[in-house]
Amino acid sequence: MGLLCDMILSLAMLFFSRGVSAATFTFVNKCDFTVWPGILGTPTLDTTGFELTKGSSKSYQAPTGWSGRFWGRTGCNFDGSGHGSCATADCGSGQVECNGAGATPPATLAEFTLGSGTMDFYDVSLVDGYNLPMIVEVSGGSGACAPTGCVVDLNRNCPKELRAADGDACRSACEAFGTPEYCCSGAYNSPTACTPSVYSQMFKSACPRSYSYAYDDATSTFTCTAADYSITFCPSVSSKKASKDSAKSTPTTDSEPGSAETTLLSNGSPSWLANLATGGSTRKQPHCALLLFALIVTTISISLSFLRQL
């Protein structure tokens, strides 16, 4: 089955990489502090890391077939030559540019695989922990095209055993404890064996559209066709100082879990299709059946497009 999955994944990526259109990614910083977005993906974009001051925005284009992830680094200290490090989600390059390195957990991740006039796959993942509120919104495009993300400041309610970076980040249970049941590894390496833990349920309750553990595909992957995307850090009114001052030590959520999500992430339905974004996430590869379905849909779409040209 593993070989079959690899073959289907390769075919799917081949189909998804065809075409000439591109997507524009716009990064918006609504935090009360500077954020340094990091980028990991193939092919490499014009930058792999940059500074985004409070209230500013920057845009970059990605080619069809691009697959990768974005995240926000915080508490960074770089000198005049661009050398330094960050307190959360550091990529370990020692520079503003990440140069092919991924985020050091915990980090809130936005993951994308761009189609070729068919479907883009995207999600916001907490599988590798959390450090910043983030929302992905869509402009243009066709299909469900729902917004997704985690707009709640999870650092405020992060359990003591998961807290990191002096309360500025919240680890996943896998990173904190490293056991198979939390990491979906070993005997737990299947959707039936690896079930949500009390910690992933806490994340899911607060941010119902984000990935909370490795096999959380059904409510967490979204699709759209030929769209542009904005990635906003701190979309709701939240500050890191407030999160540190009011950090709690028990795995509880706000009095109305997911209420902020309902407000900012309305009018969209989640897709159960598999995410194809690359990187070092502890999330597992999507199921073969899901990949095969996506491949069939893509093949039909390309065939119809060809027939229309005859």
C-alpha positions as CSV (number, residue, x, y, z in Angstrom):
1,M,0.0,0.0,0.0
2,G,2.9,2.4,0.8
3,L,4.2,2.0,-2.8
4,L,0.7,2.5,-4.2
5,C,0.3,5.7,-2.2
6,D,3.6,7.0,-3.4
7,M,2.7,6.3,-7.0
8,I,-0.7,8.1,-6.6
9,L,0.9,11.0,-4.9
10,S,3.5,11.4,-7.6
11,L,0.8,11.3,-10.3
12,A,-1.3,13.8,-8.4
13,M,1.6,16.2,-8.0
14,L,2.3,15.8,-11.8
15,F,-1.2,16.8,-12.7
16,F,-1.4,19.6,-10.1
17,S,1.9,21.1,-11.3
18,R,0.7,21.7,-14.9
19,G,-0.4,25.1,-16.1
20,V,1.0,28.7,-16.3
21,S,-1.2,30.7,-13.9
22,A,0.1,31.8,-10.5
23,A,-1.3,32.8,-7.1
24,T,-0.5,35.9,-5.2
25,F,0.1,35.5,-1.5
26,T,-0.4,38.7,0.6
27,F,0.9,38.8,4.1
28,V,-0.7,41.2,6.6
29,N,0.5,42.0,10.1
30,K,-2.2,43.1,12.5
31,C,-0.2,42.2,15.6
32,D,1.0,44.8,18.0
33,F,4.6,43.9,17.1
34,T,6.8,43.0,14.2
35,V,6.5,39.5,12.7
36,W,9.1,37.8,10.5
37,P,7.3,35.4,8.1
38,G,9.2,32.3,7.1
39,I,8.6,30.4,3.8
40,L,9.4,26.8,2.9
41,G,8.4,25.4,-0.4
42,T,9.1,24.1,-3.9
43,P,10.1,25.9,-6.1
44,T,11.7,28.6,-4.0
45,L,9.9,31.9,-4.1
46,D,11.5,35.3,-4.3
47,T,12.2,35.2,-0.6
48,T,12.3,32.6,2.1
49,G,11.9,35.0,5.0
50,F,11.3,38.7,5.6
51,E,10.4,41.4,8.1
52,L,6.8,42.5,8.4
53,T,6.3,45.5,10.7
54,K,3.1,46.2,12.6
55,G,0.3,47.3,10.3
56,S,2.2,46.5,7.1
57,S,1.7,44.0,4.2
58,K,3.7,42.4,1.5
59,S,2.8,40.3,-1.5
60,Y,4.7,37.5,-3.4
61,Q,3.7,35.4,-6.4
62,A,3.9,31.6,-6.5
63,P,3.9,29.5,-9.7
64,T,1.3,26.8,-10.4
65,G,2.3,23.6,-8.7
66,W,4.0,25.4,-5.8
67,S,3.7,23.4,-2.6
68,G,4.9,24.7,0.8
69,R,4.1,26.5,4.0
70,F,4.2,29.9,5.7
71,W,4.6,30.8,9.3
72,G,5.3,33.8,11.5
73,R,8.4,34.2,13.6
74,T,8.3,36.4,16.7
75,G,10.8,37.9,19.1
76,C,13.4,38.1,16.5
77,N,16.7,40.0,16.9
78,F,18.7,40.5,13.7
79,D,21.8,42.7,13.3
80,G,22.6,45.1,10.5
81,S,23.8,42.2,8.3
82,G,20.6,40.2,8.8
83,H,22.1,37.7,11.2
84,G,20.2,36.6,14.4
85,S,17.5,34.4,15.7
86,C,13.9,34.4,16.8
87,A,12.2,33.5,20.1
88,T,9.4,31.5,18.4
89,A,9.1,29.5,15.2
90,D,12.8,30.2,14.4
91,C,14.0,28.4,11.2
92,G,17.5,27.9,12.5
93,S,19.2,29.6,9.5
94,G,20.7,32.3,11.7
95,Q,19.4,34.8,9.1
96,V,16.2,36.7,8.1
97,E,16.1,34.4,5.1
98,C,15.3,30.8,6.1
99,N,17.1,29.4,3.1
100,G,15.3,26.0,2.9
101,A,14.8,25.5,6.6
102,G,11.5,24.9,8.2
103,A,10.0,26.3,11.4
104,T,11.2,25.0,14.8
105,P,8.0,24.0,16.7
106,P,5.8,25.3,18.1
107,A,4.6,27.2,15.1
108,T,1.2,28.0,13.5
109,L,1.5,26.9,9.9
110,A,-0.4,27.8,6.7
111,E,0.1,25.1,4.1
112,F,-0.7,25.2,0.4
113,T,-0.5,23.1,-2.8
114,L,-1.4,25.1,-5.9
115,G,-3.3,23.4,-8.7
116,S,-3.2,24.1,-12.4
117,G,-6.6,25.7,-13.0
118,T,-8.2,22.9,-11.1
119,M,-7.9,22.8,-7.3
120,D,-5.6,24.4,-4.7
121,F,-5.4,22.6,-1.4
122,Y,-4.8,24.7,1.8
123,D,-5.1,24.5,5.5
124,V,-3.9,26.0,8.8
125,S,-2.2,23.5,11.0
126,L,-1.6,23.3,14.7
127,V,-0.1,19.8,14.5
128,D,3.4,21.3,15.2
129,G,2.0,23.6,17.9
130,Y,1.0,27.2,18.0
131,N,2.6,30.6,18.3
132,L,0.4,33.2,16.6
133,P,-3.2,33.7,15.6
134,M,-3.5,33.3,11.8
135,I,-6.2,33.4,9.2
136,V,-6.1,32.5,5.5
137,E,-8.6,34.3,3.3
138,V,-9.3,33.9,-0.4
139,S,-9.9,36.4,-3.2
140,G,-11.2,35.5,-6.6
141,G,-11.3,31.9,-7.5
142,S,-14.1,29.4,-7.7
143,G,-15.4,26.6,-5.6
144,A,-15.9,26.5,-1.8
145,C,-13.0,28.9,-1.2
146,A,-13.7,29.1,2.5
147,P,-11.5,31.1,4.9
148,T,-9.7,29.0,7.5
149,G,-7.3,29.5,10.4
150,C,-7.0,30.0,14.1
151,V,-8.0,33.4,15.3
152,V,-8.0,32.6,19.0
153,D,-4.9,33.3,21.1
154,L,-4.2,29.8,22.3
155,N,-1.3,31.0,24.4
156,R,-3.7,32.4,26.9
157,N,-5.1,28.9,27.7
158,C,-2.1,26.7,27.0
159,P,-1.6,24.0,29.6
160,K,1.4,24.5,31.8
161,E,3.0,21.3,30.4
162,L,2.7,22.5,26.9
163,R,3.9,26.1,27.4
164,A,7.0,27.3,25.6
165,A,9.0,30.5,25.0
166,D,7.9,32.0,28.4
167,G,4.3,31.7,27.4
168,D,4.7,33.0,23.8
169,A,4.0,29.6,22.2
170,C,2.2,26.4,22.9
171,R,3.7,23.0,22.1
172,S,1.8,20.1,20.6
173,A,1.4,17.0,22.8
174,C,3.7,15.1,20.4
175,E,6.5,17.5,20.9
176,A,6.0,17.8,24.6
177,F,5.7,14.1,25.4
178,G,7.1,12.3,22.3
179,T,4.9,9.2,22.8
180,P,3.4,7.1,19.9
181,E,-0.2,7.8,20.9
182,Y,0.4,11.6,20.7
183,C,2.6,11.4,17.6
184,C,0.5,8.9,15.7
185,S,3.6,6.7,15.3
186,G,4.4,3.0,15.8
187,A,1.3,1.0,16.7
188,Y,-0.7,4.3,16.5
189,N,0.2,5.0,12.8
190,S,-3.3,4.8,11.4
191,P,-6.5,6.8,11.5
192,T,-8.3,4.2,13.5
193,A,-5.5,3.8,16.1
194,C,-4.6,7.4,16.5
195,T,-7.6,9.3,18.0
196,P,-7.8,12.9,19.3
197,S,-6.2,13.5,22.7
198,V,-7.4,15.9,25.4
199,Y,-4.8,18.3,24.1
200,S,-5.8,18.1,20.4
201,Q,-9.4,18.4,21.4
202,M,-8.6,21.6,23.3
203,F,-7.0,23.0,20.1
204,K,-9.9,21.8,18.0
205,S,-12.5,23.3,20.3
206,A,-10.9,26.7,20.1
207,C,-10.0,26.5,16.4
208,P,-12.5,24.1,14.7
209,R,-11.2,24.6,11.2
210,S,-7.5,24.0,11.9
211,Y,-5.6,20.8,11.9
212,S,-5.3,19.6,15.5
213,Y,-3.6,16.2,15.1
214,A,-2.1,14.1,12.4
215,Y,-5.3,12.5,11.0
216,D,-7.6,15.5,11.4
217,D,-8.3,15.7,7.6
218,A,-12.0,15.7,7.5
219,T,-12.7,19.2,8.8
220,S,-9.4,20.9,8.2
221,T,-8.5,20.8,4.5
222,F,-10.0,23.3,2.1
223,T,-9.9,23.7,-1.7
224,C,-10.3,26.5,-4.2
225,T,-9.5,27.0,-7.9
226,A,-7.4,29.8,-9.4
227,A,-7.4,32.1,-6.4
228,D,-5.2,34.6,-4.6
229,Y,-4.7,34.3,-0.8
230,S,-4.0,36.5,2.2
231,I,-2.3,35.3,5.3
232,T,-3.1,37.6,8.2
233,F,-1.2,37.4,11.6
234,C,-3.3,38.4,14.7
235,P,-6.5,38.9,12.7
236,S,-8.5,39.4,16.0
237,V,-7.6,41.9,18.8
238,S,-5.0,40.0,20.7
239,S,-1.6,40.9,22.1
240,K,1.3,38.8,23.1
241,K,1.7,40.8,26.3
242,A,-1.9,40.1,27.3
243,S,-1.4,36.4,26.5
244,K,1.6,36.2,28.8
245,D,-0.1,38.1,31.6
246,S,-3.2,35.9,31.6
247,A,-1.7,32.5,30.8
248,K,-3.5,29.6,32.5
249,S,-2.2,26.2,33.6
250,T,-5.1,23.9,32.8
251,P,-6.2,22.5,29.4
252,T,-9.4,24.6,29.1
253,T,-10.7,26.9,26.4
254,D,-12.5,30.2,26.4
255,S,-16.0,30.3,27.8
256,E,-17.3,30.1,24.3
257,P,-15.0,27.8,22.4
258,G,-14.7,28.6,18.7
259,S,-16.8,31.7,19.0
260,A,-14.1,33.9,17.4
261,E,-13.8,31.3,14.7
262,T,-17.5,31.4,14.0
263,T,-17.4,35.2,13.6
264,L,-14.3,35.5,11.3
265,L,-14.5,32.1,9.5
266,S,-18.2,32.1,8.4
267,N,-19.9,31.2,5.2
268,G,-17.7,28.4,4.1
269,S,-17.8,24.6,4.2
270,P,-14.7,22.4,4.8
271,S,-13.4,20.0,2.2
272,W,-12.4,16.4,3.1
273,L,-9.9,16.3,0.2
274,A,-6.3,15.6,1.2
275,N,-3.7,18.2,1.8
276,L,-0.6,17.9,-0.3
277,A,1.6,20.6,1.3
278,T,5.2,19.6,1.9
279,G,7.4,20.1,5.0
280,G,8.4,18.5,8.2
281,S,5.0,18.4,9.9
282,T,4.2,15.4,12.1
283,R,0.9,15.1,10.1
284,K,0.7,11.9,8.1
285,Q,0.3,11.6,4.3
286,P,-3.3,11.7,3.1
287,H,-5.1,8.5,2.5
288,C,-4.7,6.8,-0.9
289,A,-8.4,6.9,-1.6
290,L,-8.5,10.7,-1.1
291,L,-5.5,11.2,-3.4
292,L,-7.0,8.9,-6.0
293,F,-10.3,10.9,-5.9
294,A,-8.4,14.2,-6.3
295,L,-6.4,12.7,-9.2
296,I,-9.6,11.5,-11.0
297,V,-11.3,14.9,-10.5
298,T,-8.2,16.6,-12.0
299,T,-8.1,14.2,-14.9
300,I,-11.7,14.8,-15.8
301,S,-11.3,18.6,-15.6
302,I,-8.3,18.5,-17.9
303,S,-10.1,16.2,-20.4
304,L,-13.1,18.5,-20.5
305,S,-10.9,21.5,-21.0
306,F,-9.2,19.7,-23.9
307,L,-12.5,18.7,-25.5
308,R,-13.8,22.3,-25.4
309,Q,-10.9,23.3,-27.5
310,L,-11.7,20.8,-30.3
